[in-house]
Amino acid sequence: KTCLFASVVGSCHATTSSVGEFFSACGAVNKVFTLTLSPPQPPLWLVEMADEVGRQQAGLLNGCAFVDGRLTVIPVVSSTLHSAMATASCRLGSLLSSGASGDAATRTIHVTNIPSVCSELDVAAHFADCGMVSFVKLAGDATKPTRFVFVEFVTPEGALTAVERKSGSSFMGRTLTVKQSHTAIIKPQHFMLRQDLSAVSRKKDDFSDSGPSTAPTVNLFDVARTIHVANIVSTASQEQLVTFFTVCGTVTYAKLAGDERQPQRFGFVEFADPASTFISLRLSGTHFMDRPITVKQATCAIIKPASLRQ
């Protein structure tokens, strides 16, 4: 499916029809799905565009004023509505939680009796009706029948609602036990995306073939789908790097950086979908060409040659 996840922050008057009409300026809209959350969380819409061109054009609306609020647009590509909603909701939740007040532990729940075959996106989708989920962390032995999981919400109210509604609920054939967590989730370094893109673009790991003075403005979508990879063997090629990360999703661009004369270099990998970025973080610590690599969320987008910029 060719979808966008749209949230109108600060708006109380946006409707499904007005959202569909607004996005139709970018191309044909197949359908608009609504996800209603409890206040003070903004209403959310999943907008299914008719084609990829429309999706890309609609992604440029991120940050635009709309009705009495401002749009946050997160493009996603997914085979099912279920996974599209879960992926985009988690990504939007992680952005909003960066400015959330209060102890993160008060926004986190501990869930036991989770079937080992489930994914973090499955868990996020199960708890989406309680509040906006910002992060999910599966834990426990994956070889055992059951595991446990921590789920962080944008607000403490989301966690409280989850404890009330979901404890004793059925999830993939198992009965869940949901309790308030006493600790916050320890997240991968640089997982949280900076919303101040002007500051992000000045970070030292930003690079280009022609120097920083020609760097174009990047958008949040570009940053969200890019990872930073460290400890790459110097003999590796960009093609080999692309092949290695293809298991996480479609790779649209890769760039090696650092001194080729040194034993190791670093690089950046850009995916077609931000969901692939989340999956690729699991490869941190694995071996690429006999060397353990470190994978982190990038804090800037790859600045490509002018001929490749869209």
N, C-alpha and C positions, 0 to 999 in steps of 0.2 A: 504494500500500500504506500502511496505517496502522501505523507501527512505532515502537518504542522501542529505543534501544541501551542496554543495561544492563551495568555493570561492578560487581563486588563487590570493592572494594579491601580487601586484607588478609585475604581469605577463601581457605581451601584446601579447604573442604568443601561449597561450594555446587555444586549439580548442575542440569542442564537441567530435570529434573522439578520440583525444589524452586523454581526460578526461575519456571516456568510456574504452579505452584500459588500462589506468592506474588502474582503479578500478576493472577491470576484474581479476586482480591478487588475489583479495579477494573472488571472486565468480562470478557466472553468473550475467551479467547486462542485465536487460530487456530493458531499454531505458534511454536516457539522454536528459533532457529538458534544453533549454537555456533561460536565462533571461538577456537581454542586457540592461544595464543602461548607462546613459551618463557619460563621463569622469568627474572627476578622479576616479570614483567608479569602483571597480574591476568587471570583468564579473562573473556571477553566473550560476551554473548548479544544476539542481535537478537530482540526479542519483537514478533510481529505481532498487534496487537489487532484485534478484529472490527469495531470502529467508532471514530469520532473521539471520542466521549464517553469511551470506555474509555481511549483514548490520553491524553487530557487529564488524566483522573483518575490514571492511572499516572505521569504526569510529576511529580505532587506527591510521589511516593515518593523523590525525589532527596534523599540524605543520611540516609535511614532506616537503622537497624541491621537487618542481615539475616544469619542464621547466625552466623559469627564475624567478620564484616566489616561494611562500610558501603556502601550502594548509591550509585553515581553513575549517574543516569538522564538520557539525552539524547534527547528526542523528535525524530523525523525523519519527513518525509513524502516518499516517493520512489516512482517508478513501477516500479523494479526492485530486486531484492535486492542486485545488484551495486553500484548507486549508493548505496543506503541504508547498506551496510556501509562503503563508502569514505568517505562524508560523515561519518558518526558516528564512525568510527575516527579520522579526522583531527581532528575537534573534541575528542574525548576526549584524544587524544595531545597536542594543543596545551595543554590544561589541565595534564596531568601533567608536561610538559616545563618548565613554569614553575618547578617546584621541582627539576628535574633537576640533578645535580652534574656538574662537568667542563666542559671547553671544548666549545662547541656544534659546532665543526668536527669533533671526534672522533665526533660523532653524525650527521654529514652525508656523503652520497655525491654524486658527480658522474656523471651518466649521459648518454651521447651516442648519436646515431643514433635519437633519438625522432621518430616521425612527427608532422608539424605538425598533423595532424587530431585528435590526441588531446587530452584535457583533463587538468587536474591531478588530478581525481578518478580518471581511468583509471590514471594513474601510481600514485596512492596504493593503489588496489586491487591492482595488479600486485605491489607490494612488501609488502603487508599480511602475508603469511605469513613474512616475515623478522623482523618486530617491529612495534611500534606506531608508526605514522607521525605526526609532529607538525606537519609543514609541507612543502609542495611548491611549488617555484618554477620555472615554465617560463621559458626564456630563449632568445635567438636570434631570427632573422628569421622571423616567422610566414608569410611569403610563400614561403619556401624549402621543399623537400621534407622536410627534417629539422631538428630543433632539439636543444637540450640542456636538461637539467633538474637541479636540486638537490633532494635529498630528505633531510629531517632526521627522525631517529628519536628516541624518548624516551631510549633508552640507546645507548651506544657499541656494545654487542653487536649491536643491530639493524643498525647500519651495516656491521659486519664480516660478519655473516651475509649481507647483501645483496650484498656484493662477492664472497663465495664462491659463492653460489647463482645470482645473476642475471646475472653477466657472461657473455655468450655466449648468454643466453636469448632466445627469440623473443617479441616484443611487437608486436602489430598488424602482423605481416608483416615486421618488421625485427629484426636481431640487435643486441642492446644491448651497449655497453661500459660497465662499472660500475667506478669507482675511488673510493678514499677521497678526500674533498674536503679541500683545504688551507685553505679559508675557510668561515666560517659564512654562513648565509643572512641577508641584510639584510631584515628584515620591516617591513611597514607599521607606523607608530607606533600604539600602543594595540591591536595585533592580539591580544596575549596577554590573556586575561581574568583579572581578579583573582578569587581564590577567597574572599577576605575581603569578603563582600558588605556587612557592616556598615560597612566603611571605604569601599567603593565608593559606597554610598548617600549618603555625606556629601560627595561631590565637588561642585565648584561648577557643573558642567554639568547637575546634577540640577535638575529644576524641576517645578512643578505649578501648576494653576490656582488653588489655594487656599492655597499656601504650604507650606514644607517640614515644618511641624509636623504636617500631616495625611498625610504620605507613608506609604503602606503598605509592608510588607516585600516586596522583590522577590526572585525566584529566579533562578538561573543561566541557565535557559532564556530568560527575558525579556531578560537582558543579551546573551546570545549571538545573539539575532535582531534586535538594534537597532544602527543606525549613526548617527553624528554627521556632519552635512553643513554645511560652512562656505562662506561667500562667496555666499550666495543673494541674488539681486536682490530688493530690498524690495517690488517690485510683484508678486512671485510669490505664488500662493495655495497652500494645502495640497493642494487637488485637483490642481493642476499638478505639485506635488512627487510625489504618489502616482503620477500617470500616468507621470512620467519614470522612476521606479524599478520600475515594473511589469515591465519587460523582465527583471529579475533574479529575479522570483518574486512570489508573492501578497503584497501589502502590507496589513497589518491595521490600521495606524494611523500617522499622521504628525502632527507638531507643529512649527510655526514658532515661533521665539523671537527675542529681540533687539528693539531699538528700530526701529519701523517708519519713523521719520523719518530714519534713517541710510541710506546708499546700499546697504548689504548687511546681511543677517541670517544666522542659523544655524538649523538645525532638526534634528529626530530622525525617523528612519523605522524602523518596526517591521515585520518580515516574519513570515510564518507559519512559516517554516523557517529555522534557522540557516545552512543551506547557501546561501540567497539572500544572506545577509550577506557571505559569502566572495566570491560573484560580484560583488556591488555595489562592493567595494573597487576593482575594475578600472575603475570609472567616475570615479575620482579624477583630476582634470585635464581631464575632458571638459567641454563647454559646456552649461549649462542656462540657457535664455533669454539667450543671448549672453554668459554670464559663466562662466569656468572655476571649477568647484567642487572642494572638497577633501572626500573621503569617508574616514572612519576608523571603526574599531570603537568603538562607544560603551562607556563604562566604567560606565554605569548604565542602567536601564530607564526608559522613559517613564512618568511618573506621570500616569495618566489621571483624568478626572473620575469621581467615585464611581459615576455611573450606568453607566459603561462597564467598570468593573472586574469581572472574573470571580470 
